[in-house]
Amino acid sequence: MAFISKFLGWKEFVVAFFVMSFASSAPNLFVGIISAINKIPQLSFGDIMGGNLVDLTLVVAIAVLISKNGIEAGSRTVQATAIFTVVAVILPLLLVSDGLLSRADGVILIGTFLIYSFWLFAKKERFEKVYDGVSHLKISTFLKSVFLVFLGIILLFFGAEGIIKSAEFFAKTINFPIGLIGILIVGLGTALPETFFSLTSVKRGETWMILGNLMGSVVNTATLVLGIVALIYPIKIVDFSPYVIARLFIMMSVLFFFLCVHTDRKITKKEALFLLGVYIVFLICEVFFR
């Protein structure tokens, strides 16, 4: 990923936001498309909401706790993207409050993603970066790096059908709403790519990549992916009662994440423990108070 950044002359955060986050969002996209085709798009909605909750609490907490000095977030681009992340997470919750995430809502979500993309690339200082020693970089190595990313995406596709079938089985066996299965189980599973990438980035000292990947995954899934799913098959939620706790904690998690990013412009280990606590309390509430 660092090689792709140098080859393109883009900031590591931007490359992680668009390249790696698209790759890590592939499971959500495949689950979304297949669930929409099978006329159970509620699973995709739950998957994305649950995955975003995991990314903003559990995954970022683990990455910060194993890092040496927390994760820096002083860049203006990072700070602005944190604001947009809040909007991206809350927007679909507002749009579905009438019980339906329609095709028109899907267009709004996709348009929101395009607005952020336009803003980011409107000025070169937001995404360009000059690296030392890039003259020797070969296009063949760049293409190899891109190929490996897309190879991983293809492999993830074949697991999506199995996820759908397993989710339907659990929903029928334990009498859980399919959307809640998405939040508690599928969302945790589809967050594994972000978790692995974050751990790898910490070990390599590429902490700028972590926030780019996590915020990119959250924004991509909550706007672009969910918008695509809604266009294929509108998401109808008749009974909101099973989602009350999850919706509350999702909004809490993104607001707490935003405050952590803006406080001293870094996420500290104490803040990471707090975010981890939010996820643990969420699980306890879902198990004992549902």
C-alpha positions as CSV (number, residue, x, y, z in Angstrom):
1,M,0.0,0.0,0.0
2,A,2.9,2.4,0.8
3,F,4.3,1.6,-2.7
4,I,1.0,2.6,-4.3
5,S,1.1,5.9,-2.4
6,K,4.6,6.7,-3.6
7,F,3.8,5.7,-7.2
8,L,0.7,7.8,-7.4
9,G,2.2,10.7,-5.4
10,W,-0.8,10.6,-3.1
11,K,-0.9,10.9,0.7
12,E,-1.0,7.6,2.5
13,F,-4.3,8.5,4.1
14,V,-6.0,9.1,0.8
15,V,-4.7,5.9,-0.8
16,A,-5.9,3.9,2.3
17,F,-9.2,5.7,2.1
18,F,-9.9,4.9,-1.5
19,V,-7.8,1.8,-2.4
20,M,-7.6,-0.2,0.8
21,S,-11.0,0.7,2.1
22,F,-12.6,-0.3,-1.2
23,A,-10.9,-3.6,-1.0
24,S,-12.0,-4.1,2.7
25,S,-15.5,-3.0,1.8
26,A,-15.8,-5.7,-0.8
27,P,-17.4,-8.2,1.6
28,N,-20.1,-5.7,2.5
29,L,-20.7,-5.0,-1.2
30,F,-21.0,-8.7,-2.1
31,V,-23.2,-9.4,0.9
32,G,-25.3,-6.4,0.0
33,I,-25.8,-7.3,-3.7
34,I,-26.6,-11.0,-3.0
35,S,-28.9,-10.1,-0.1
36,A,-30.7,-7.6,-2.3
37,I,-31.1,-10.2,-5.1
38,N,-32.5,-12.6,-2.5
39,K,-34.9,-9.9,-1.4
40,I,-33.5,-9.6,2.2
41,P,-31.6,-6.3,2.0
42,Q,-32.2,-5.8,5.7
43,L,-29.2,-8.2,6.2
44,S,-27.0,-5.7,4.3
45,F,-28.3,-2.8,6.3
46,G,-27.5,-4.6,9.5
47,D,-24.2,-5.8,8.2
48,I,-23.1,-2.2,7.3
49,M,-24.4,-0.7,10.6
50,G,-22.8,-3.4,12.7
51,G,-19.5,-3.3,10.7
52,N,-19.3,0.5,11.1
53,L,-19.8,0.1,14.9
54,V,-17.0,-2.4,15.0
55,D,-14.7,-0.3,13.0
56,L,-15.3,2.9,15.0
57,T,-14.8,1.2,18.4
58,L,-13.3,-2.3,18.5
59,V,-10.9,-2.1,15.5
60,V,-9.6,1.4,16.2
61,A,-9.2,0.6,19.9
62,I,-7.1,-2.5,19.2
63,A,-4.9,-0.6,16.7
64,V,-4.3,2.2,19.2
65,L,-3.6,-0.1,22.1
66,I,-0.9,-2.0,20.3
67,S,0.7,1.1,18.9
68,K,3.5,2.9,20.7
69,N,2.0,6.4,21.2
70,G,-1.5,6.3,19.8
71,I,-2.6,7.4,16.3
72,E,-2.0,10.9,15.1
73,A,-4.9,12.8,13.4
74,G,-3.5,16.3,13.0
75,S,-4.0,16.6,9.2
76,R,-6.7,18.9,8.0
77,T,-7.8,16.3,5.6
78,V,-8.2,13.8,8.4
79,Q,-10.1,16.3,10.6
80,A,-12.5,17.2,7.7
81,T,-13.0,13.5,6.9
82,A,-13.9,12.8,10.5
83,I,-16.8,15.3,10.1
84,F,-17.9,13.7,6.9
85,T,-17.7,10.2,8.6
86,V,-20.3,11.4,11.2
87,V,-22.6,12.6,8.4
88,A,-22.1,9.3,6.5
89,V,-23.0,7.2,9.5
90,I,-26.0,9.2,10.6
91,L,-27.5,10.0,7.2
92,P,-28.8,6.4,6.4
93,L,-30.3,6.2,9.9
94,L,-32.3,9.4,9.2
95,L,-33.3,8.3,5.7
96,V,-34.6,5.0,7.0
97,S,-36.5,6.5,9.9
98,D,-39.7,6.4,7.8
99,G,-39.4,2.6,7.5
100,L,-38.0,2.6,4.0
101,L,-34.6,3.2,2.4
102,S,-35.9,3.8,-1.1
103,R,-34.2,4.1,-4.4
104,A,-34.3,7.9,-4.1
105,D,-32.6,7.5,-0.8
106,G,-30.0,5.3,-2.5
107,V,-29.3,8.1,-5.0
108,I,-28.8,10.5,-2.1
109,L,-26.3,8.2,-0.4
110,I,-24.3,7.7,-3.6
111,G,-24.4,11.4,-4.3
112,T,-23.1,12.1,-0.7
113,F,-20.1,9.9,-1.5
114,L,-19.4,11.7,-4.7
115,I,-19.6,15.1,-3.0
116,Y,-16.8,14.0,-0.6
117,S,-14.7,12.6,-3.4
118,F,-15.1,15.9,-5.4
119,W,-14.1,17.9,-2.3
120,L,-11.0,15.8,-1.6
121,F,-9.7,16.0,-5.1
122,A,-10.7,19.6,-5.8
123,K,-7.4,20.8,-4.3
124,K,-4.0,19.1,-4.8
125,E,-2.8,19.9,-1.3
126,R,-5.5,17.6,0.1
127,F,-4.3,14.5,-1.7
128,E,-0.8,15.0,-3.3
129,K,2.4,14.3,-1.5
130,V,6.1,14.5,-2.6
131,Y,8.1,11.4,-1.8
132,D,11.9,11.0,-1.8
133,G,13.4,8.3,-3.9
134,V,10.5,7.5,-6.2
135,S,12.3,7.7,-9.5
136,H,13.3,4.0,-9.4
137,L,9.7,2.8,-9.0
138,K,8.6,0.6,-11.8
139,I,5.1,0.4,-13.2
140,S,5.3,-3.4,-13.3
141,T,5.6,-3.4,-9.5
142,F,2.7,-0.9,-9.2
143,L,0.5,-3.1,-11.3
144,K,1.5,-6.2,-9.2
145,S,0.4,-4.4,-6.0
146,V,-2.9,-3.4,-7.6
147,F,-3.4,-6.9,-8.9
148,L,-2.9,-8.4,-5.4
149,V,-5.5,-6.0,-4.0
150,F,-8.1,-7.1,-6.6
151,L,-7.2,-10.7,-6.2
152,G,-8.1,-10.5,-2.6
153,I,-11.4,-8.9,-3.6
154,I,-12.2,-11.7,-6.0
155,L,-11.6,-14.3,-3.3
156,L,-13.9,-12.5,-0.9
157,F,-16.7,-12.7,-3.4
158,F,-16.9,-16.4,-3.1
159,G,-17.5,-16.2,0.6
160,A,-20.4,-13.8,0.3
161,E,-23.0,-16.5,-0.7
162,G,-22.0,-18.6,2.3
163,I,-22.5,-15.6,4.6
164,I,-26.0,-15.1,3.3
165,K,-27.0,-18.7,3.8
166,S,-25.5,-18.8,7.3
167,A,-27.2,-15.6,8.3
168,E,-30.6,-16.9,7.2
169,F,-30.0,-20.2,9.1
170,F,-29.2,-18.4,12.3
171,A,-32.1,-16.0,11.9
172,K,-34.5,-18.9,11.6
173,T,-32.9,-21.1,14.3
174,I,-32.6,-18.6,17.1
175,N,-35.6,-16.5,15.9
176,F,-33.6,-13.3,15.5
177,P,-34.5,-10.5,13.0
178,I,-32.3,-10.9,9.9
179,G,-31.1,-7.3,10.3
180,L,-30.0,-7.9,13.8
181,I,-28.0,-11.0,12.7
182,G,-26.3,-8.6,10.3
183,I,-25.4,-6.2,13.1
184,L,-24.2,-8.7,15.6
185,I,-22.6,-11.5,13.5
186,V,-22.1,-10.6,9.9
187,G,-20.9,-7.0,10.6
188,L,-18.2,-8.4,12.9
189,G,-17.1,-10.9,10.3
190,T,-16.9,-8.4,7.4
191,A,-14.9,-6.1,9.6
192,L,-12.0,-8.6,9.7
193,P,-10.2,-7.1,6.7
194,E,-10.0,-3.7,8.4
195,T,-8.8,-5.4,11.5
196,F,-6.0,-7.2,9.8
197,F,-5.0,-4.2,7.8
198,S,-4.9,-2.0,10.9
199,L,-2.7,-4.5,12.8
200,T,-0.3,-4.8,9.8
201,S,-0.1,-1.0,9.5
202,V,0.8,-0.6,13.2
203,K,3.6,-3.2,12.9
204,R,5.0,-1.3,9.9
205,G,4.6,2.0,11.6
206,E,2.2,3.3,8.9
207,T,-0.4,4.6,11.3
208,W,-1.7,7.2,8.8
209,M,-3.0,4.3,6.8
210,I,-5.2,3.1,9.7
211,L,-7.6,6.1,10.0
212,G,-7.7,6.3,6.2
213,N,-8.8,2.7,5.9
214,L,-11.3,2.8,8.8
215,M,-13.0,6.1,7.9
216,G,-12.9,5.1,4.2
217,S,-14.6,1.7,5.0
218,V,-17.2,3.5,7.1
219,V,-18.0,6.1,4.5
220,N,-17.9,3.7,1.5
221,T,-20.3,1.2,3.1
222,A,-22.7,3.8,4.7
223,T,-23.1,5.8,1.4
224,L,-21.9,4.0,-1.7
225,V,-22.5,0.4,-0.9
226,L,-25.8,1.0,1.0
227,G,-26.9,3.3,-1.9
228,I,-26.2,0.5,-4.4
229,V,-28.2,-2.0,-2.4
230,A,-31.1,0.4,-2.1
231,L,-31.1,0.9,-5.8
232,I,-31.3,-2.9,-6.4
233,Y,-34.0,-3.5,-3.8
234,P,-35.3,-0.9,-1.4
235,I,-34.7,-1.7,2.3
236,K,-38.0,-1.9,4.2
237,I,-38.0,-2.1,8.0
238,V,-41.4,-2.7,9.5
239,D,-40.5,-3.0,13.1
240,F,-37.7,-0.8,14.5
241,S,-37.8,-2.2,18.1
242,P,-35.0,-4.8,17.5
243,Y,-32.7,-2.0,16.2
244,V,-33.2,0.5,19.0
245,I,-30.1,-0.4,21.0
246,A,-27.9,-0.8,17.9
247,R,-29.0,2.6,16.4
248,L,-28.2,4.3,19.7
249,F,-24.8,2.8,20.0
250,I,-23.9,3.4,16.3
251,M,-24.7,7.1,16.7
252,M,-22.8,7.2,20.0
253,S,-19.8,5.4,18.6
254,V,-19.3,7.8,15.6
255,L,-19.7,10.9,17.9
256,F,-17.2,9.5,20.4
257,F,-14.8,8.6,17.6
258,F,-15.1,12.2,16.2
259,L,-14.4,13.6,19.7
260,C,-11.3,11.3,20.0
261,V,-10.0,12.4,16.7
262,H,-10.4,16.1,17.4
263,T,-9.2,16.0,21.1
264,D,-5.4,16.8,20.9
265,R,-5.7,15.7,17.2
266,K,-4.8,12.1,18.1
267,I,-6.4,9.0,19.5
268,T,-4.7,8.1,22.8
269,K,-4.7,4.8,24.6
270,K,-7.1,6.1,27.2
271,E,-9.6,7.0,24.5
272,A,-9.0,3.6,22.9
273,L,-10.0,1.9,26.1
274,F,-13.1,4.1,26.2
275,L,-14.1,3.1,22.7
276,L,-13.5,-0.6,23.5
277,G,-15.7,-0.1,26.5
278,V,-18.5,1.3,24.3
279,Y,-18.4,-1.9,22.2
280,I,-18.4,-4.2,25.2
281,V,-21.4,-2.3,26.7
282,F,-23.2,-2.6,23.4
283,L,-22.8,-6.4,23.3
284,I,-24.0,-6.6,26.9
285,C,-27.1,-4.5,26.2
286,E,-28.0,-6.5,23.1
287,V,-27.7,-9.8,24.9
288,F,-29.4,-8.9,28.2
289,F,-31.8,-6.1,27.3
290,R,-33.1,-7.0,23.8
